[in-house]
Amino acid sequence: MNNFVFQNPTKIFFGKDQVQNVGTETAKYGKTVLVVTGGGSVKRSGLFDRVIDLLNKEGLTIHELSGVEPNPRLSTVKKGIEICKKENVDIVLAVGGGSVLDAAKGICAGAKYDGDVWDFYAKKATIQDALPLGTVLTLAATGSEMNGNSVVTNWETKEKIGVGSPYLYPKFSILDPTYTFTVPKDQTVYGIVDIMAHVFEQYFSHTPNTPLQDQISESILRTVIEQAPIVIEKPDDYDARANILLAGTMALNGLINMGKQTDWATHAMEHEVSAIYDIPHGGGLAIIFPNWMKYVYEENIEKFKQYAIRVWGVTTEGKTDQEIAHEGIEKTREFFNSIGAPATFGDYNIGDENIELMAKKATRGGTIGNFKKLTEDDVKNILTMCL
Amino acid sequence: MNNFVFQNPTKIFFGKDQVQNVGTETAKYGKTVLVVTGGGSVKRSGLFDRVIDLLNKEGLTIHELSGVEPNPRLSTVKKGIEICKKENVDIVLAVGGGSVLDAAKGICAGAKYDGDVWDFYAKKATIQDALPLGTVLTLAATGSEMNGNSVVTNWETKEKIGVGSPYLYPKFSILDPTYTFTVPKDQTVYGIVDIMAHVFEQYFSHTPNTPLQDQISESILRTVIEQAPIVIEKPDDYDARANILLAGTMALNGLINMGKQTDWATHAMEHEVSAIYDIPHGGGLAIIFPNWMKYVYEENIEKFKQYAIRVWGVTTEGKTDQEIAHEGIEKTREFFNSIGAPATFGDYNIGDENIELMAKKATRGGTIGNFKKLTEDDVKNILTMCL
């Protein structure tokens, strides 16, 4: 285990009708609030009206930014920043899924910065301050509700980049599983893939002696694998939705990477794909991850054996290490297929036309990942396996 | 899963020589610090001098309270409060094990209160404010380094009671596994039992549908069970000490009881025993817990089967539910014995002379626990099984 520092101050309100706290919690941080939303589902469901009503009850001045895209765009973030600066917004409240939350984090950072907010994503500047953020989550996926990460797409440069900062942890997040009942099947599936992918990025590591972190990771994976078919079959199963929502939050809140070197190459590759093709993040991950696994597993076959045995219950008798590892990877692929996730770039009509470009862009800062440090050629090979 | 609110703001510095941060972290909270220590081991080891040196480098004014007892006493807490009030202390720094931390928390709460600090423990008053607390931990056991709980013994009334408050979470805690190398074998064992007992109190619950919380609990238990023989055999094994230290922190920081009803009857019973006999908390728990398990397991035999199978690898073929559950309980007893924990009150020369009194005191506020609500008679029965 490596040395580490851990702090996660986000206050989580989990469960039915926890939104009742949104007014009082928001009011702790000021008088003027910017409410950020996405494509309209929170308005159709009535959640938006409920939130506005509760904010009004506290006498808050409310501004609104709606229409945040999946793969949220820099241009939208800038619109939000403009409102914050003009209206002296005290706190941002994101109501929606991970994209809405990520855009809101960009707004919070940009509102307290004189330069171009993209500087933070392009690593030309470090976040030194941010407006406080509250969130009402409607999708189990990104973990953004309990971490300091934000991923935004710059459509002009076709770059999708993440930034992390202690200033970006939400002050509070309201997680009500019932809000995820109406998430369409494909979005539910992408969320499930995203949660599992977050665990993979942190689980597959060469850092020795992390038995507890590994077992907690495996617990999250097994929970998601067990609960996923239930929510797909029965979208309004409260318990299954709750278990997946909690798993998603725990998958990327700093818990499972304590003292571990992590990877994140697959996310870097996926970001290049969705920056060009605007495909759903979870869909891209479902295609790339099993291929990454096949490409890298020999770097630490013991870890992949552990994964196969503990997560998928693969039996070992009469099998070589290679066979055991492969069986775990195959089961990952089969699981993604079974829940209806895409398996190849062909499912999105993506051909090989941009593979060279994507490989070049993914490695513009050098190799990516740690489990195996991937060169431009490695990325090209993995993306080609995805065709 | 029940609704829940979770927030744990403590900043953890984990690993070798993380104490180097103690000066700068402490200085964030003021100019005058009260350093609280226990029986002298931190002075013999040189840790105390290192801490003082780092505090001096930040130009802090340092006051000291040493001699905090195992089962820390109200009288000692009051001494600390007096120093804080007289010297206008800004922050308390606890250097030691769980008892030192618990006493320091009492000091932090009492320093901001005009009445008798015991009011908080006796539930006559609620903590509304507290001095900030930093900790440098030297023992894996209580989890006090990352929670808002404090247990103190009032020797006049022979009461050992705990209090919890959001104000009592340490601002930061420094967890260096090397400081636990010199913990004597018996203290190491008591710590291991305490960690496992904390998990038991939260794991054995009737709350349905908590698969992730259960599996994380099992992960902590398996980690401790695997690593315990290593640290007992080789007290300076960094990796094993680190794994146990992290497990102890995760066992009682709010992670595994999210949305679950918890029990805590065994702790309540043990507090009565150590309030009279001043035995080590972990020793008392090692004696009582397997007997509590035997007494209550039929309330939810599925949970005890799950425990036996997943934590102890008990096989199920050809066995009744009862037999499977019993085997898990027996393995718990055998494990405690194998690491040298006491098995009966006789090991501490405790007879049946105070069982009636302890049962009466344990249930003075009504039944205790939730897995089975224990009456005075139930407590008497369980304590009698411990003889």
Contacts between the chains, C-beta under 8 A, distances in Angstrom:
chain1	res1	chain2	res2	distance
A	1	B	15	7.5
A	1	B	239	6.7
A	1	B	242	5.0
A	1	B	243	7.2
A	1	B	246	7.4
A	2	B	15	6.9
A	3	B	14	6.5
A	3	B	15	2.9
A	3	B	16	6.1
A	3	B	18	6.4
A	4	B	12	7.8
A	4	B	14	5.2
A	4	B	15	6.4
A	5	B	11	6.9
A	5	B	12	6.8
A	5	B	13	5.5
A	5	B	14	7.4
A	6	B	11	7.3
A	6	B	12	4.4
A	6	B	14	6.9
A	7	B	9	7.0
A	7	B	10	7.2
A	7	B	11	3.9
A	7	B	12	6.9
A	8	B	8	7.2
A	8	B	9	8.0
A	9	B	7	7.0
A	9	B	8	8.0
A	9	B	9	4.2
A	10	B	7	7.2
A	11	B	5	6.9
A	11	B	6	7.3
A	11	B	7	3.9
A	12	B	4	7.8
A	12	B	5	6.8
A	12	B	6	4.4
A	12	B	7	6.8
A	13	B	5	5.5
A	14	B	3	6.5
A	14	B	4	5.2
A	14	B	5	7.4
A	14	B	6	6.9
A	14	B	258	7.0
A	14	B	259	6.6
A	15	B	1	7.5
A	15	B	2	6.9
A	15	B	3	2.8
A	15	B	4	6.4
A	15	B	259	7.1
A	16	B	3	6.1
A	18	B	3	6.4
A	208	B	239	7.5
A	209	B	239	4.0
A	209	B	242	7.3
A	209	B	243	6.8
A	211	B	222	8.0
A	211	B	223	5.1
A	211	B	226	6.7
A	211	B	227	7.4
A	211	B	243	5.8
A	212	B	219	6.1
A	212	B	220	6.6
A	212	B	223	4.5
A	212	B	243	6.0
A	212	B	246	5.7
A	212	B	247	5.6
A	212	B	250	6.9
A	215	B	218	7.9
A	215	B	219	3.5
A	215	B	222	6.5
A	215	B	223	6.6
A	216	B	216	5.5
A	216	B	219	5.3
A	218	B	215	7.9
A	218	B	219	7.7
A	219	B	212	6.1
A	219	B	215	3.5
A	219	B	216	5.3
A	219	B	218	7.7
A	219	B	219	5.7
A	220	B	212	6.6
A	222	B	211	8.0
A	222	B	215	6.5
A	223	B	211	5.1
A	223	B	212	4.5
A	223	B	215	6.6
A	226	B	211	6.7
A	227	B	211	7.4
A	239	B	1	6.7
A	239	B	208	7.5
A	239	B	209	4.0
A	242	B	1	5.0
A	242	B	209	7.3
A	242	B	259	7.8
A	243	B	1	7.2
A	243	B	209	6.8
A	243	B	211	5.8
A	243	B	212	6.0
A	246	B	1	7.4
A	246	B	212	5.7
A	246	B	258	6.9
A	246	B	259	7.8
A	247	B	212	5.6
A	250	B	212	6.9
A	255	B	255	7.4
A	258	B	14	7.0
A	258	B	246	6.9
A	259	B	14	6.6
A	259	B	15	7.1
A	259	B	242	7.8
A	259	B	246	7.8
